[in-house]
Amino acid sequence: MRRHPRPRRLQGEADGAGFALAGILMGAVGIVATIGYLVLSVIFVLSVYVIAAMLDGGDMFPEEALAAAVLGAGL
């Protein structure tokens, strides 16, 4: 009895898995970059807030200093 040869795999058959993995990795990189951007913007706003409070000499209300920090940060 003759054994049947194994069917040959098509050339582009495994591309779907590679594209899926690339999409997952790109999504993960995007999520990490977004979180990093948000953390850096909060740090920048807080640093501008502290500088504005120090330059003002304590006469500014905290809400006004925070508004000045957000406007100064360009957010």
URNOR-V792292 format. One record per backbone hydrogen bond with DSSP energy under -0.5 kcal/mol. NH is the residue of the N-H (numbers start at 1). CO is the residue of the C=O. E is the energy in kcal/mol with one decimal. If there is no record, write none. Layout:
nh=NH co=CO e=E
nh=NH co=CO e=E
This chain:
nh=13 co=10 e=-1.1
nh=15 co=12 e=-0.8
nh=16 co=13 e=-0.6
nh=18 co=14 e=-1.2
nh=19 co=15 e=-2.4
nh=20 co=16 e=-2.2
nh=21 co=17 e=-2.5
nh=22 co=18 e=-2.4
nh=23 co=19 e=-2.4
nh=24 co=20 e=-2.3
nh=25 co=21 e=-2.5
nh=26 co=22 e=-2.5
nh=27 co=23 e=-2.3
nh=28 co=24 e=-2.2
nh=29 co=25 e=-2.4
nh=30 co=26 e=-2.3
nh=31 co=27 e=-2.3
nh=32 co=28 e=-2.5
nh=33 co=29 e=-2.5
nh=34 co=30 e=-2.2
nh=35 co=31 e=-2.4
nh=36 co=32 e=-2.5
nh=37 co=33 e=-2.3
nh=38 co=34 e=-2.4
nh=39 co=35 e=-2.4
nh=40 co=36 e=-2.5
nh=41 co=37 e=-2.4
nh=42 co=38 e=-2.2
nh=43 co=39 e=-2.3
nh=44 co=40 e=-2.4
nh=45 co=41 e=-2.6
nh=46 co=42 e=-2.5
nh=47 co=43 e=-2.2
nh=48 co=44 e=-2.4
nh=49 co=45 e=-2.4
nh=50 co=46 e=-2.4
nh=51 co=47 e=-2.3
nh=52 co=48 e=-2.7
nh=53 co=49 e=-2.3
nh=54 co=50 e=-2.3
nh=55 co=51 e=-2.7
nh=56 co=52 e=-1.9
nh=57 co=53 e=-1.0
nh=58 co=53 e=-1.0
nh=59 co=56 e=-0.6
nh=65 co=61 e=-2.3
nh=66 co=62 e=-2.3
nh=67 co=63 e=-2.3
nh=68 co=64 e=-2.5
nh=69 co=65 e=-2.1
nh=70 co=66 e=-2.5
nh=71 co=67 e=-2.5
nh=72 co=68 e=-2.6
nh=73 co=69 e=-2.1
nh=74 co=70 e=-0.6
nh=74 co=71 e=-0.7
nh=75 co=70 e=-1.8
